[in-house]
Amino acid sequence: MNYARNPNAGRGAVSVTDFVGRRRELKELREDIARTGLDTLSGRKAKAPRARVLLVAGRPGSGRTALAEAFVREVAEQYPDGVLRTRLTSPGGQGVPTERAVRDLLEGLGRPTPPGAGEDDLSSALRTALTGRRAIVLVDDAADPQQVDALLPDTPECLVVVTAEGPLTGIPDVRPCTLGGLDTPSAVQMLAHNIGDIRVTVDPRAAEALAEECGGQPAALRLVGGWLAAHPKASVADVAKQLHDMPASTGGPLARGFRLVYESLPQPAQRTLRLLPLAPAGIVDAHTASALAGCSVAAAQSTLDDFAGLGLLHPAQDGLFQVPGSLAPLLQALLEAKERPAEVQLARARMLERTVRLLLSCRAMAEGEEDPGIGGPEKLGGLPRALRFPDRRAAATWLDTRLPALTAAASLAVADGELDTLARRLVAALVRALAAHRGTAEAAPELYGLHRLVLDVAERRDLYREQAAALLNLADLDAETGRTQEALERYRAALDAGRAANDPYAAGRAMESVGGAYQELADWHRASDWFGRALSHALARGERADEARLYGRLGNVHTYTGRYGDALRNWRAAAKGYRKLADVPGQAKALSEMARVQEYAGRPEESLHTCREAVELARRAGDQRLQAALQVRLADTLDRLGDPAAARLHRSAADRLLGDDPAACEIRSSSD
């Protein structure tokens, strides 16, 4: 990035005061918005009107992201619907899944993202959400034109700004703005922002020589400027000579500037820096650095602040730091050259263990009582004070800001394959923390990906019980989002896994869910068959609550198929089961369904009697909604029996219970 740092800011605090240079490039980008595209000039036409795409191309460290951000700020007033941002490559060089990028953009628009939705569905939802808007989509560090194509709005009024290392072949009408080094005056100006005007003024030729040694590359200038700011007695000329005298094998300007900074660090800081490539998604905080290096949290925080002052890290919000993508290859090379594989694996294990403990603490704050003094050993398991959060809000903020790093840590741990036990603990802790803070419905998109990670580990390790649980969770999310056929396949796979694990609960749950999927597909015969299998399974195990519920599900299916005799027998058995369980609301609902079936079967007198019994049970249970719904059903039955006066009395009773909301008086079947 081409942002200059205020040398008077506190340690680690970065102040964006100015954007240095690039006036010509900014002018070209502004002109490109309205300029006729290259494909149009050559006589080729795009398939459909789409958003204008501007490309800022340059090597990592050339300041392409900073230029894109500066340009977006200049033209933002022309796009009143705001700026959406996403990144397609992590600092370590791994590509970000297109699905994740589209979800980020949809979340920025405040649109829900169905869990498990495919890339095409999400791209379509994004284009729909941007229809009629004038917004800017900033896509950082694109490596694949197909990824960018999936993010392009079909609305010509939108603008897409992309940064990449090279051209985006296949995207129509893209004219790249290619970056080289900064011109010498701009490079000197950037140095002055880091080290102060006086050190540049006393020896301007030395400052120009130093800028030339850095090749005008912003990332190299930032490193050298940070080093000079930390060494106020060092002369600019000496640093320029030191860079010039480095052997050619060191590499380009960025590598030489990095070597200058790295070799000036004390040994503990050097080791911490070498281990930073292990930070998931290139996001690091004091706890991550502390666990990687095996030092205290306070020492890690101080080291990270120093790194930020030297230009080795980019500060972010809430105590987070970002590893610059331009430095990631240099750090990775150091890690491989200086650290033994066993030490690297140990550092990774320490980081994952620390993350698990923080997630446990985060979850405990959500599940604790209103009083934030939740530090009892029964809730936090004796966690040290450094791993505890002051209150629930702080824990939720930590979870929200660290979520990209947490999900990346889970993915990397599962992909590694050598720390599966820690990976399973991490995924489980993250699932529970998300569910505790956000609820399963809001967290469903994240939970879907985490359940897939659990499934990967379970299949690799032949852990059939966990495999069945993951398949059931995924299938439930598929079913909730209308992918019933996919859900059915996963329920069947979960049944096989549950049987292999000799897990009666998973097998019974899977059989019932298979029946529910067939019911959703209106395959009543198969639904009845599978509910019957699940019922036999529950009867063999003596699970009375499951028996009562499954009798009701069978009764519901028989009702749909018009087999009223079978339906009545099953609902009667369900009501009997709930009575034995002393579940008064359940018994009342079962009797209300019996009354409905009796009405369908043309037996209004029996329906009236059953409905009155259900009303009494609902009154005893204190369920006013059910009681009001039953009053309405009684009124309908009395109308059919030719007693409108009594019917009006029951409808008045329903109105007194719940007001005039007709939806409140609707009895829904168990399938609904």
SESE-22128 format. One line per 10 residues: for each residue z, x, y of C-alpha. Coordinates in nm, 3 decimals, decimal comma. Layout:
// SESE-22128
Z:X:Y; ... $
// end
This chain:
// SESE-22128
0,000:0,000:0,000; -0,075:0,120:0,353; 0,251:0,001:0,502; 0,450:0,251:0,701; 0,821:0,288:0,658; 1,069:0,297:0,941; 1,245:0,637:0,920; 1,552:0,493:1,093; 1,609:0,227:0,828; 1,902:0,262:0,592 $
1,864:0,436:0,260; 1,625:0,242:0,039; 1,556:-0,021:0,306; 1,188:-0,047:0,387; 1,063:-0,194:0,712; 0,696:-0,295:0,733; 0,616:-0,214:1,094; 0,242:-0,167:1,107; -0,076:-0,153:0,907; -0,241:0,185:0,955 $
-0,616:0,222:0,998; -0,886:0,029:0,809; -1,010:-0,153:1,121; -1,373:-0,118:1,012; -1,297:-0,257:0,665; -1,105:-0,550:0,813; -1,400:-0,632:1,038; -1,641:-0,620:0,743; -1,422:-0,854:0,539; -1,404:-1,105:0,824 $
-1,783:-1,097:0,857; -1,827:-1,136:0,480; -1,662:-1,479:0,483; -1,968:-1,639:0,645; -2,231:-1,387:0,530; -2,500:-1,497:0,286; -2,422:-1,371:-0,062; -2,621:-1,107:-0,247; -2,734:-1,350:-0,517; -2,856:-1,598:-0,257 $
-3,053:-1,326:-0,078; -3,224:-1,232:-0,404; -3,326:-1,593:-0,470; -3,064:-1,664:-0,738; -2,832:-1,959:-0,689; -2,483:-2,006:-0,820; -2,430:-2,280:-1,077; -2,209:-2,482:-0,845; -2,055:-2,447:-0,499; -1,742:-2,240:-0,537 $
-1,494:-2,058:-0,320; -1,608:-1,748:-0,137; -1,496:-1,430:-0,319; -1,421:-1,110:-0,128; -1,358:-0,790:-0,324; -1,152:-0,493:-0,207; -1,237:-0,209:-0,445; -1,059:0,124:-0,465; -0,863:0,354:-0,691; -0,489:0,295:-0,740 $
-0,307:0,440:-0,441; -0,599:0,385:-0,202; -0,419:0,102:-0,023; -0,640:-0,179:-0,155; -0,349:-0,425:-0,192; -0,220:-0,347:0,157; -0,567:-0,401:0,305; -0,601:-0,734:0,122; -0,258:-0,845:0,248; -0,340:-0,740:0,604 $
-0,670:-0,924:0,593; -0,504:-1,238:0,453; -0,252:-1,233:0,740; -0,535:-1,211:0,993; -0,729:-1,511:0,858; -0,435:-1,721:0,733; -0,453:-1,959:1,031; -0,799:-2,071:0,917; -0,653:-2,184:0,582; -0,366:-2,424:0,659 $
-0,283:-2,493:0,294; -0,132:-2,149:0,251; -0,172:-1,838:0,036; -0,136:-1,826:-0,343; -0,077:-1,488:-0,507; -0,107:-1,359:-0,861; -0,145:-1,020:-1,030; -0,370:-0,954:-1,329; -0,248:-0,608:-1,433; 0,109:-0,487:-1,475 $
0,210:-0,152:-1,318; 0,198:0,002:-1,665; -0,169:-0,090:-1,697; -0,133:-0,382:-1,940; -0,338:-0,690:-1,859; -0,153:-1,007:-1,762; -0,265:-1,304:-1,975; -0,494:-1,533:-1,779; -0,281:-1,828:-1,887; 0,023:-1,669:-1,718 $
-0,172:-1,603:-1,398; -0,298:-1,962:-1,377; 0,053:-2,094:-1,438; 0,182:-1,881:-1,150; -0,078:-2,031:-0,917; -0,005:-2,387:-1,032; 0,367:-2,332:-0,984; 0,290:-2,205:-0,634; 0,120:-2,539:-0,570; 0,419:-2,727:-0,709 $
0,217:-2,863:-1,001; 0,368:-2,900:-1,351; 0,221:-2,683:-1,626; 0,222:-2,843:-1,973; 0,377:-2,610:-2,234; 0,125:-2,457:-2,470; -0,179:-2,571:-2,271; -0,486:-2,354:-2,322; -0,660:-2,142:-2,062; -0,944:-2,391:-2,010 $
-0,706:-2,682:-1,953; -0,496:-2,482:-1,709; -0,803:-2,359:-1,518; -0,926:-2,716:-1,490; -0,585:-2,826:-1,364; -0,588:-2,547:-1,104; -0,933:-2,643:-0,977; -0,827:-3,006:-0,956; -0,513:-2,910:-0,765; -0,717:-2,709:-0,512 $
-0,975:-2,983:-0,455; -0,983:-3,077:-0,088; -0,758:-2,788:0,015; -0,822:-2,493:0,245; -0,619:-2,218:0,083; -0,642:-1,846:0,009; -0,604:-1,717:-0,346; -0,509:-1,348:-0,351; -0,577:-1,192:-0,693; -0,432:-0,842:-0,717 $
-0,545:-0,565:-0,951; -0,814:-0,747:-1,146; -0,957:-0,559:-1,445; -1,177:-0,825:-1,604; -1,430:-1,049:-1,424; -1,366:-1,324:-1,679; -1,002:-1,339:-1,570; -1,108:-1,382:-1,209; -1,365:-1,647:-1,300; -1,092:-1,858:-1,460 $
-0,905:-1,862:-1,127; -1,194:-1,949:-0,895; -1,166:-2,288:-0,721; -1,470:-2,514:-0,714; -1,390:-2,589:-0,352; -1,607:-2,394:-0,103; -1,338:-2,438:0,163; -1,106:-2,202:-0,029; -1,120:-1,823:-0,005; -1,052:-1,582:-0,292 $
-0,957:-1,221:-0,213; -0,960:-0,987:-0,513; -0,849:-0,625:-0,544; -0,989:-0,414:-0,825; -1,080:-0,057:-0,912; -1,450:-0,129:-0,951; -1,713:-0,402:-0,912; -1,675:-0,748:-1,065; -2,001:-0,785:-1,253; -2,071:-1,148:-1,335 $
-1,901:-1,307:-1,035; -2,184:-1,438:-0,810; -2,214:-1,350:-0,442; -1,948:-1,077:-0,439; -1,999:-0,798:-0,186; -1,737:-0,525:-0,245; -1,550:-0,350:0,034; -1,503:-0,004:-0,117; -1,213:0,209:0,006; -1,194:0,585:0,039 $
-0,927:0,788:0,211; -0,790:0,711:0,555; -0,948:0,888:0,848; -0,743:1,182:0,979; -0,595:1,008:1,289; -0,480:0,711:1,078; -0,338:0,942:0,810; -0,146:1,139:1,074; -0,021:0,810:1,221; 0,108:0,708:0,878 $
0,291:1,041:0,848; 0,443:0,990:1,193; 0,583:0,650:1,089; 0,762:0,825:0,802; 0,887:1,144:0,963; 0,894:1,055:1,332; 0,660:1,139:1,619; 0,839:1,459:1,721; 0,764:1,656:1,403; 0,397:1,561:1,434 $
0,377:1,631:1,808; 0,522:1,984:1,783; 0,252:2,088:1,535; -0,038:1,841:1,535; -0,273:2,082:1,354; -0,024:2,115:1,069; 0,000:1,736:1,047; -0,379:1,714:1,029; -0,388:1,982:0,761; -0,124:1,796:0,561 $
-0,322:1,472:0,592; -0,629:1,652:0,463; -0,433:1,798:0,170; -0,333:1,441:0,083; -0,699:1,340:0,094; -0,611:1,058:0,331; -0,474:0,875:0,026; -0,196:0,634:0,135; 0,009:0,674:-0,184; 0,008:1,054:-0,151 $
0,090:1,033:0,220; 0,381:0,804:0,143; 0,526:1,047:-0,112; 0,488:1,351:0,112; 0,619:1,160:0,414; 0,918:1,040:0,215; 0,994:1,394:0,103; 0,973:1,527:0,461; 1,197:1,242:0,584; 1,457:1,343:0,322 $
1,428:1,712:0,424; 1,443:1,712:0,806; 1,457:2,092:0,827; 1,134:2,145:0,633; 0,825:2,214:0,844; 0,506:2,017:0,810; 0,305:2,339:0,789; 0,511:2,471:0,496; 0,458:2,149:0,301; 0,084:2,160:0,368 $
0,072:2,520:0,242; 0,283:2,432:-0,062; 0,042:2,155:-0,160; -0,258:2,378:-0,096; -0,117:2,654:-0,320; -0,059:2,428:-0,619; -0,293:2,511:-0,910; -0,601:2,295:-0,956; -0,469:2,189:-1,296; -0,200:1,987:-1,120 $
-0,454:1,719:-1,035; -0,560:1,541:-0,719; -0,367:1,478:-0,397; -0,149:1,206:-0,550; -0,049:1,423:-0,848; 0,036:1,715:-0,616; 0,245:1,495:-0,389; 0,423:1,350:-0,691; 0,497:1,699:-0,826; 0,641:1,803:-0,488 $
0,882:1,507:-0,491; 0,968:1,523:-0,862; 1,057:1,891:-0,865; 1,291:1,845:-0,568; 1,504:1,589:-0,754; 1,825:1,682:-0,936; 1,807:1,678:-1,316; 1,979:1,335:-1,367; 1,743:1,173:-1,115; 1,442:1,338:-1,281 $
1,541:1,189:-1,616; 1,596:0,844:-1,464; 1,252:0,863:-1,306; 1,091:0,968:-1,635; 1,238:0,664:-1,810; 1,116:0,407:-1,556; 0,791:0,335:-1,748; 1,014:0,161:-2,004; 1,111:-0,103:-1,745; 0,936:-0,430:-1,845 $
0,653:-0,531:-1,611; 0,740:-0,231:-1,394; 1,035:-0,423:-1,247; 1,362:-0,232:-1,231; 1,707:-0,296:-1,091; 2,038:-0,112:-1,106; 2,133:-0,256:-1,446; 1,797:-0,162:-1,599; 1,813:0,194:-1,462; 2,178:0,224:-1,566 $
2,102:0,123:-1,923; 1,794:0,346:-1,949; 1,964:0,657:-1,813; 2,309:0,590:-1,959; 2,485:0,614:-1,622; 2,702:0,381:-1,415; 2,552:0,088:-1,226; 2,664:0,234:-0,893; 2,500:0,570:-0,966; 2,181:0,394:-1,077 $
2,171:0,187:-0,756; 2,209:0,499:-0,543; 1,930:0,672:-0,735; 1,694:0,375:-0,698; 1,761:0,362:-0,325; 1,673:0,731:-0,301; 1,354:0,673:-0,501; 1,252:0,395:-0,262; 1,310:0,624:0,035; 1,087:0,887:-0,125 $
0,807:0,638:-0,192; 0,855:0,648:-0,570; 0,940:0,275:-0,583; 0,852:-0,033:-0,379; 1,162:-0,236:-0,280; 1,146:-0,607:-0,356; 1,379:-0,903:-0,316; 1,730:-0,943:-0,455; 1,791:-0,580:-0,549; 1,466:-0,538:-0,742 $
1,225:-0,247:-0,723; 0,863:-0,225:-0,837; 0,709:0,082:-0,999; 0,383:0,152:-0,807; 0,080:0,112:-1,027; -0,068:0,434:-0,889; 0,232:0,634:-1,018; 0,256:0,464:-1,358; 0,016:0,707:-1,536; 0,200:1,009:-1,393 $
0,538:0,871:-1,499; 0,407:0,784:-1,846; 0,272:1,138:-1,890; 0,613:1,278:-1,793; 0,788:1,047:-2,036; 0,569:1,154:-2,325; 0,593:1,524:-2,238; 0,964:1,554:-2,160; 1,143:1,292:-2,372; 1,177:1,291:-2,749 $
1,070:0,969:-2,926; 1,421:0,914:-3,059; 1,565:0,935:-2,706; 1,302:0,695:-2,577; 1,385:0,445:-2,851; 1,756:0,478:-2,778; 1,698:0,418:-2,407; 1,489:0,111:-2,486; 1,762:-0,021:-2,717; 2,029:0,030:-2,449 $
1,814:-0,160:-2,199; 1,759:-0,453:-2,437; 2,129:-0,467:-2,526; 2,224:-0,471:-2,156; 1,972:-0,750:-2,095; 2,116:-0,958:-2,381; 2,467:-0,925:-2,240; 2,353:-1,022:-1,891; 2,179:-1,329:-2,035; 2,498:-1,427:-2,218 $
2,689:-1,399:-1,892; 2,418:-1,596:-1,709; 2,431:-1,875:-1,967; 2,812:-1,884:-1,958; 2,805:-1,953:-1,584; 2,580:-2,255:-1,639; 2,791:-2,393:-1,921; 3,125:-2,322:-1,754; 3,336:-2,559:-1,553; 3,294:-2,617:-1,181 $
3,552:-2,353:-1,102; 3,367:-2,018:-1,082; 3,668:-1,841:-1,223; 3,507:-1,843:-1,562; 3,584:-1,485:-1,649; 3,800:-1,574:-1,945; 3,735:-1,388:-2,267; 3,659:-1,712:-2,448; 3,353:-1,770:-2,231; 3,227:-1,423:-2,147 $
3,329:-1,246:-2,464; 3,520:-0,974:-2,281; 3,218:-0,862:-2,078; 3,297:-0,596:-1,817; 3,319:-0,713:-1,459; 2,992:-0,540:-1,366; 2,805:-0,778:-1,600; 2,959:-1,097:-1,461; 2,816:-1,325:-1,194; 3,032:-1,458:-0,910 $
2,913:-1,817:-0,955; 2,647:-2,036:-1,111; 2,410:-2,009:-0,814; 2,411:-1,629:-0,836; 2,339:-1,648:-1,208; 2,051:-1,893:-1,153; 1,903:-1,672:-0,880; 1,924:-1,369:-1,107; 1,746:-1,560:-1,384; 1,469:-1,684:-1,152 $
1,398:-1,347:-0,990; 1,414:-1,153:-1,318; 1,221:-1,402:-1,530; 0,889:-1,210:-1,525; 1,072:-0,895:-1,635; 1,276:-1,084:-1,893; 0,974:-1,246:-2,056; 0,791:-0,912:-2,048; 1,093:-0,744:-2,212; 1,092:-1,005:-2,490 $
0,716:-0,965:-2,548; 0,736:-0,585:-2,556; 1,038:-0,587:-2,787; 0,860:-0,815:-3,034; 0,537:-0,614:-3,015; 0,727:-0,289:-3,073; 0,832:-0,403:-3,420; 1,108:-0,141:-3,457; 1,384:-0,328:-3,277; 1,340:-0,672:-3,428 $
1,712:-0,748:-3,446; 1,753:-0,681:-3,075; 1,430:-0,864:-3,003; 1,555:-1,176:-3,184; 1,886:-1,163:-2,998; 1,706:-1,118:-2,665; 1,470:-1,411:-2,719; 1,753:-1,636:-2,838; 1,968:-1,545:-2,536; 1,678:-1,606:-2,296 $
1,597:-1,944:-2,454; 1,959:-2,057:-2,421; 1,996:-1,930:-2,065; 1,679:-2,110:-1,954; 1,784:-2,432:-2,126; 2,132:-2,412:-1,972; 2,013:-2,353:-1,615; 1,686:-2,550:-1,604; 1,706:-2,795:-1,891; 1,464:-2,796:-2,182 $
1,209:-3,019:-2,005; 1,171:-2,801:-1,694; 1,184:-2,477:-1,895; 0,935:-2,599:-2,159; 0,640:-2,379:-2,047; 0,854:-2,065:-2,077; 1,023:-2,184:-2,396; 0,688:-2,238:-2,566; 0,597:-1,873:-2,530; 0,942:-1,761:-2,642 $
0,928:-1,978:-2,955; 0,595:-1,814:-3,040; 0,763:-1,474:-3,013; 1,036:-1,589:-3,252; 0,767:-1,706:-3,491; 0,594:-1,367:-3,477; 0,911:-1,182:-3,574; 1,006:-1,437:-3,840; 0,664:-1,414:-4,005; 0,667:-1,035:-3,993 $
1,014:-1,015:-4,149; 0,977:-1,314:-4,387; 1,268:-1,491:-4,217; 1,185:-1,840:-4,340; 1,478:-2,019:-4,177; 1,390:-1,884:-3,831; 1,022:-1,945:-3,903; 1,096:-2,312:-3,974; 1,306:-2,346:-3,657; 1,036:-2,188:-3,440 $
0,763:-2,406:-3,592; 0,969:-2,720:-3,536; 1,036:-2,627:-3,173; 0,670:-2,550:-3,108; 0,558:-2,869:-3,281; 0,800:-3,078:-3,075; 0,652:-2,934:-2,755; 0,299:-2,995:-2,886; 0,389:-3,355:-2,964; 0,541:-3,411:-2,621 $
0,222:-3,295:-2,450; -0,012:-3,510:-2,661; -0,136:-3,242:-2,904; -0,040:-3,454:-3,203; -0,279:-3,295:-3,452; -0,153:-2,945:-3,370; 0,203:-3,073:-3,396; 0,130:-3,224:-3,739; 0,001:-2,892:-3,872; 0,307:-2,709:-3,746 $
0,545:-2,971:-3,890; 0,382:-2,924:-4,232; 0,414:-2,545:-4,199; 0,779:-2,590:-4,100; 0,836:-2,797:-4,415; 0,697:-2,516:-4,631; 0,914:-2,261:-4,450; 1,223:-2,481:-4,479; 1,171:-2,520:-4,853; 1,117:-2,143:-4,890 $
1,445:-2,084:-4,705; 1,620:-2,351:-4,912; 1,723:-2,513:-4,582; 1,773:-2,886:-4,642; 1,819:-2,963:-4,273; 1,487:-2,802:-4,174; 1,306:-2,967:-4,466; 1,443:-3,311:-4,382; 1,373:-3,270:-4,012; 1,016:-3,158:-4,088 $
0,948:-3,455:-4,321; 1,068:-3,702:-4,059; 0,861:-3,529:-3,791; 0,549:-3,540:-4,010; 0,604:-3,913:-4,041; 0,645:-3,942:-3,665; 0,318:-3,755:-3,608; 0,132:-3,987:-3,843; 0,289:-4,284:-3,667; 0,162:-4,146:-3,333 $
-0,184:-4,121:-3,491; -0,152:-4,486:-3,607; -0,178:-4,379:-3,971; 0,085:-4,629:-4,081; 0,049:-4,573:-4,456; 0,114:-4,198:-4,433; 0,389:-4,254:-4,175; 0,567:-4,492:-4,412; 0,525:-4,248:-4,700; 0,674:-3,953:-4,511 $
0,960:-4,156:-4,365; 1,034:-4,268:-4,720; 1,042:-3,906:-4,839; 1,275:-3,812:-4,557; 1,497:-4,112:-4,639; 1,519:-4,009:-5,006; 1,610:-3,657:-4,893; 1,885:-3,791:-4,667; 2,021:-4,025:-4,939; 2,041:-3,733:-5,183 $
2,241:-3,534:-4,931; 2,463:-3,822:-4,821; 2,363:-3,790:-4,455; 2,457:-4,136:-4,335; 2,345:-4,095:-3,974; 2,002:-3,975:-4,091; 1,984:-4,263:-4,341; 2,046:-4,526:-4,071; 1,792:-4,372:-3,836; 1,525:-4,342:-4,105 $
1,576:-4,700:-4,220; 1,505:-4,798:-3,859; 1,191:-4,583:-3,843; 1,062:-4,739:-4,164; 1,139:-5,084:-4,026; 0,946:-5,000:-3,713; 0,637:-4,890:-3,910; 0,646:-5,202:-4,127; 0,670:-5,412:-3,811; 0,353:-5,255:-3,675 $
0,167:-5,325:-4,000; 0,285:-5,686:-4,014; 0,494:-5,638:-4,331; 0,781:-5,836:-4,188; 0,975:-5,874:-4,512; 0,992:-5,495:-4,563; 1,069:-5,449:-4,195; 1,364:-5,693:-4,211; 1,507:-5,521:-4,521; 1,492:-5,181:-4,353 $
1,639:-5,301:-4,022; 1,915:-5,479:-4,212; 1,991:-5,154:-4,398; 1,988:-4,966:-4,068; 2,236:-5,209:-3,912; 2,459:-5,178:-4,218; 2,445:-4,799:-4,194; 2,540:-4,800:-3,826; 2,827:-5,040:-3,900; 2,966:-4,799:-4,161 $
2,938:-4,520:-3,907; 3,124:-4,733:-3,649; 2,823:-4,684:-3,421; 2,835:-5,012:-3,229; 2,543:-4,938:-2,993; 2,326:-4,834:-3,288; 2,417:-5,149:-3,480; 2,339:-5,363:-3,174; 1,995:-5,205:-3,134; 1,917:-5,245:-3,503 $
2,010:-5,613:-3,487; 1,797:-5,657:-3,176; 1,497:-5,516:-3,367; 1,579:-5,753:-3,655; 1,568:-6,042:-3,410; 1,229:-5,925:-3,284; 1,087:-5,910:-3,638; 1,229:-6,253:-3,722; 1,060:-6,389:-3,411; 0,727:-6,231:-3,515 $
0,772:-6,376:-3,864; 0,801:-6,727:-3,723; 1,174:-6,771:-3,785; 1,306:-6,846:-3,434; 1,639:-6,998:-3,548; 1,728:-6,684:-3,745; 1,612:-6,471:-3,452; 1,840:-6,669:-3,217; 2,141:-6,618:-3,444; 2,075:-6,243:-3,489 $
2,014:-6,196:-3,119; 2,347:-6,359:-3,030; 2,524:-6,129:-3,273; 2,349:-5,831:-3,113; 2,454:-5,948:-2,764; 2,818:-5,954:-2,869; 2,790:-5,603:-3,014; 2,618:-5,476:-2,699; 2,898:-5,628:-2,491; 3,158:-5,452:-2,705 $
2,967:-5,125:-2,670; 2,951:-5,162:-2,292; 2,570:-5,122:-2,294; 2,465:-5,343:-2,006; 2,095:-5,254:-2,028; 2,077:-5,358:-2,393; 2,290:-5,664:-2,325; 2,059:-5,776:-2,044; 1,747:-5,711:-2,255; 1,890:-5,919:-2,534 $
1,969:-6,199:-2,291; 1,602:-6,201:-2,191; 1,499:-6,211:-2,558; 1,738:-6,503:-2,614; 1,580:-6,683:-2,318; 1,230:-6,631:-2,460; 1,338:-6,760:-2,800; 1,506:-7,066:-2,648; 1,189:-7,141:-2,452; 0,997:-7,145:-2,781 $
1,260:-7,371:-2,934; 1,223:-7,617:-2,644; 1,551:-7,550:-2,457; 1,445:-7,430:-2,108; 1,784:-7,506:-1,950; 1,966:-7,268:-2,185; 1,686:-7,014:-2,135; 1,746:-7,018:-1,757; 2,116:-6,955:-1,811; 2,045:-6,643:-2,020 $
1,793:-6,510:-1,767; 2,051:-6,560:-1,491; 2,301:-6,366:-1,700; 2,049:-6,081:-1,737; 1,991:-6,079:-1,359; 2,364:-6,057:-1,294; 2,393:-5,761:-1,531; 2,110:-5,547:-1,396; 1,961:-5,713:-1,090; 1,597:-5,810:-1,065 $
1,437:-5,502:-1,226; 1,222:-5,637:-1,514; 1,182:-5,292:-1,669; 1,559:-5,274:-1,711; 1,543:-5,574:-1,944; 1,281:-5,432:-2,179; 1,380:-5,350:-2,536; 1,195:-5,044:-2,654; 1,140:-4,968:-3,018; 1,250:-4,639:-3,171 $
0,891:-4,511:-3,174; 0,869:-4,559:-2,797 $
// end
